[in-house]
Amino acid sequence: MDITHSFIAHEPHPDWKILDGYSKTITGAVAQVAESVVHIQVIKTQTDKRATGQQPSQASGSGFIISSDGFIVTNHHVIENASSIKISLTNGKTVLAGLKGTDPSTDIAILKIDESGLRALPFADSDLLQVGQIAIAIGNPFGLQHTVTAGVVSALGRTLRANNGRMIDDIIQTDASLNPGNSGGPLINSDGQVIGVNTATIASAQGLCFAVSSKLAAYVAGKIIIEGRVKRAYLGIGGHLVNLTERMVSANRLEKRTGVYVFETVSEQGLHNSDIRPGDIIVAFQNRAIASVDDLHRELNEKVIGIRTALSVLRNGKKEQIQVIPGEIK
């Protein structure tokens, strides 16, 4: 018997070539972006119920460079209540960062470090994403720097509730594994472009991870860098979801079966809401149907601040149109 036969290499399985191509795609994309991903170390000041005063605590997260002069994107919840923010770069250098601005409503924050000649990551157009395409997450879970996970875009157009109660629209769902510390890191495509900002997971589920889309993140980042914040409007009311009766819907020819019940109004400078009464049910804003508080929040954007606007309400069961002037959230 020829015992050398057992030592002879066999032809690789055809699937190995496919796997090698996939591996090259991942490694190539990671090589393009690795030096632009940073580790964020934060000291936060929080109230300790068991002690008097403020107690410091440490936290960490991820971020990525978007300009050669040191602007960095991360999550709002990573740097919330931070008294000190340090950035660790891939060259081993650690520098202090300043907070340029933050937007809790989209969980995006912008940091600035005093460095130049940095490699910036480009934003892709997330409107062009397709379910099933490769998605690669890079971050620092549990402080393990530059950890790479890969998967696919699982779904598009999801919504996620921010810590301040507002809904974040245009959320990307992915099965690229995320863990504490991944927050704020980039979700990239096979070309090394940012398609999202990793932001959340569902702790009780596997493979359900979420990222703020690059289109929304780029818009918010631009607003913060240029204007210091994202402007949003408000009506100065307290409201909640209410179901409408079949009679209300049919008699007033409404598109939706729910509306926003107003239980309180607050008058402030720069805001006109005196035509709104407690007990009104808001059903449309600028002739666009309103079925929930989240619908109303979407309409209250920068464009309507200080602008006289039509608001449709149900009052004593009948639809009426009133005028409001939204103010600006400070």
N, C-alpha and C positions, 0 to 999 in steps of 0.2 A: 504494500500500500504506500502511495506517495503522500507522506505526512506534510510535505510542503504546501499541499493544496489548502490546508486550513489557515495558512498565513498569507495567502494571496488575496489582495484587495479586490472586492467585488465592485461592479459598476454601481455608482450611486443611484439611489431611487429617484425617479423623475421629480417627485415632490421636493427633493432636497434643493433643486435648482430654484424652485419657486420660493422656498423659505429663504434661500440665500439672497434672492432679489429683494424680498421684504426686509431682510436684515440690513442690506445696503441702503435701502430707503430710510430706515430709522436712523442708522448711524450717520448717514450723510446729513440729515436734517438736524440732528443733535449737534454735530460738529459745527454747523453754521451758527447756532444760537447760544451754545454753552457759555461763552464768555460774557454774554449779555444778561444772563440770569443771576440774580443776587440773593444772598441770604440776609434777611432782616431780623435783627435782634432788638427787642423792645423792652423797656422798663415801664410798667404801667402803675399808676397810682389808683388804688381802689379802697373803698371803705371796708374795713374788717369789722363785722358785727360783734366779734368777741373781744375787740380791743378799741381803745379810744384813738380817734384820728385816722389818717390815711396810711395804708400799708403798701409798700412797693412789691410788685411781683414781676417776674420775667416771662416773656412770651417770644415766640419767633414765627416767622412766616417767610414768604418768598416775594419776589418782585422781578421786574425786568426793565432794562434801560430802553428808553424810546427816543433819546436825543444824545448827540455826542458830547453835549455840555452838561449832562448829568441829571436829566429828568427821569424819574422812575415811576412806573405804575405798580400799585399793589392794591389790596383790599382795604376798605375803610375799617373793617372789624379787626384787621391785623394791628393797626396803629391807633385805634380808639383809646382815649384816655392815656396816651403815651406821654411820659415826661422826658424820655430819652430814646432816640432811634439811631441805631448803628447799622451800617451797610458793610457786608463782607463781600469783596469782589473776588473773582476767580484767580487773580494774581496774588492773593493772600493778604491784600491790603484791607484794613478796616477803617472806615471813615464815618464821621457823624453826618446825619441827614437832617434837613429841615423839612417841615411839612408845608408844601405849597398850597394845598387845599384838599378838601375831601367832600364827597357826595354820598351821604348815608343811603339815599334813596336808590342808588345803583350799586352800592358797596364798592365804590372806586375811590382811591386816594392817590394823590401825586406827591412824591417826595423829590427833593433836590439835594444833590451832593456837589461839592466844590471840586469837580474833576473835569478834565477835558480829554478829547481824543478817544472817547469811549465808542464802542460799537453798538449802534442802535438797532432794535428789531423793528421791522416794518409790519404794519397791520394789513392783513388780507381783507378783502371784501366778503364779509360773512353772509351777504345775500346770495353769494354764489355757492355756498356750501351745499353738499348733498349728503343725505343719510347714507351711512355705510363707508364714507371715505375715511382715510387714516387720520387719527387724532393722537398727538403725542404730548404728554404732560411732563414738564420739568419743574422741579421744586426741591424743597428741603424738608420732607416729612420727618417729624421728630428730631430735627436738627441734622439729619443725614443729608449733607449737601449734594446737590446735583444728582438727585435720584430721578431716573427716567422710567416712565410707564407709558405703554402704548395700547391703543384700542381703536375704536371707530366712533364716528359721530352717530349716536344712537337715535337722536330725535332733534328737531329744530322747533323754534317758536314756543318753547315752554315759558312758563312764568314762575317766579320764585318770590316769596315775601321777604323783603329786607327787614333788618332789625327794628327799623322805625315804623314798620307797619305798611309801608307802601309796597306795591307789587313791582318787581323788576320784570319788564317784558324782554322778549328776544333772547331768551336763555337757551344755551346749547346743552343738550344732555349727551354725556359720553360714558363709555365703560372703561376708559383709561383710569386706573385706580388712583384715587386721591386720599390723602390722610392729613391729620393735623400738621400744619407746617407747609403743605402744598398751597395753601390759600395765597392768592396774589400772584402766583407763578403763571407763566404762559401756557396756553394750549396751542400747539402749532400744527400746521399741515406738513405735507411731505416736502414742500419747498422751503421750509424754515420760516414761514410767515405766521404771525400771530392770528389765530382765528377766534380766540377767546381768553378771558382772564379767569382762571380757576377760582371758584368761590365757595362751593358747598358740596356736602355729601349727605346722604340719608343714612344715619348711623345703623339703623335696623335692617338695611338692605345691602345687597352686594351688586356692584356694577351700576349704581345709580349716582352719578357724579355730574356736577353742573358748572357751567362757565358763563360769564357775561360775554355776549357776542362782541367781536372786535369792532363792529360798526358802532355799537352803543358805547363801548369803552373808549374808542378814538374820539367820539363826539364829546364825551364827558371830560376826557383828558385835555382836549383843546380848549374847552370852556374854562376849566380850572387854570390852565397855564396862562391864558390871555386875560381872563376876567376875575380869576381868583375863586370862582364858584359857579355852580349851575343855578340859574334863576328859575324859580317856579312860582306859579300863581296860587292864590287861595281865596275862598269865599267868606271865611270867617263864620263858618257854621259847624254845628255838631250834627252828624247824621248817621243813619244806619240803614241797612237793607230792609225792605219791607215788601211783602207779597201783595200784588194787586188783585182785586176781585175780577171775575170774568166780566161783570157789568162795567167796571171802570175801563177795562181794556177795550171792550167792544164799543162802548158809548163814545170814547175819546179816540178810537182808531189808533191805539198804541201799538208799537212794534214789539215791546217787551212786556213781560208779565211781572216784573219787579221794578222798583224804583228806590230812591234815597229819601227816607223820611227825615225831615229836619226837626230836631228837638231843641235846638239852641242856636242863637245868633249872637255874634260878638262884633261890636262896632269899633273900628280902628281907623287911624288916619291913612288916607290913600286907598280906602276900600269903601265901596258903596254896596250895601246889602240890605238897605232899609225896606226894600220891596219884598224881601223874603220874610215869611212869618213862620213861627214854630207851628208844626202841624202840616205844612206844605210837603208835598212829595215831588221831588225833582225827577222828571222823566226825559228831559232833553236839554242839551247845551248846544247853542248855535245850530239848532234843528237836527242834532245828532243824538240818537237815542241813548239814554243813561239808564242802565239796569242795576248798577252797583256803585259803591264808593270808589272802587278801583277804576270804573269807567270814568267817573268824574275827575279823578286824579289825572288820568291820561289827557283829558281835555284842558286841564289847568296847567298849561305850559307857559314858557316865556312870552309867546306871541300875544297872549291875551291880558298880560299885566297892564292895568291902566286903561283898558279898552272897554267901552260900553258894549255889553254883550247880551244877547237874548237868552233867557232861561225859561224853559217850559215847566210848569208845576201843576199838580193836581191840587185844587183848593175846593173843599166841600164837594169832592167827587168830580169836579169839572176842570178841564184843562184850560190854563191861562198862561199867557206869555208876559213875563216881567223883564225888567232891565237890571243888570248888575254891572259893577265895575270891579273885577278881581284886583286884589292887592298883591304885593310881592312878599313871599316868605323871606324873613331875615334870618 
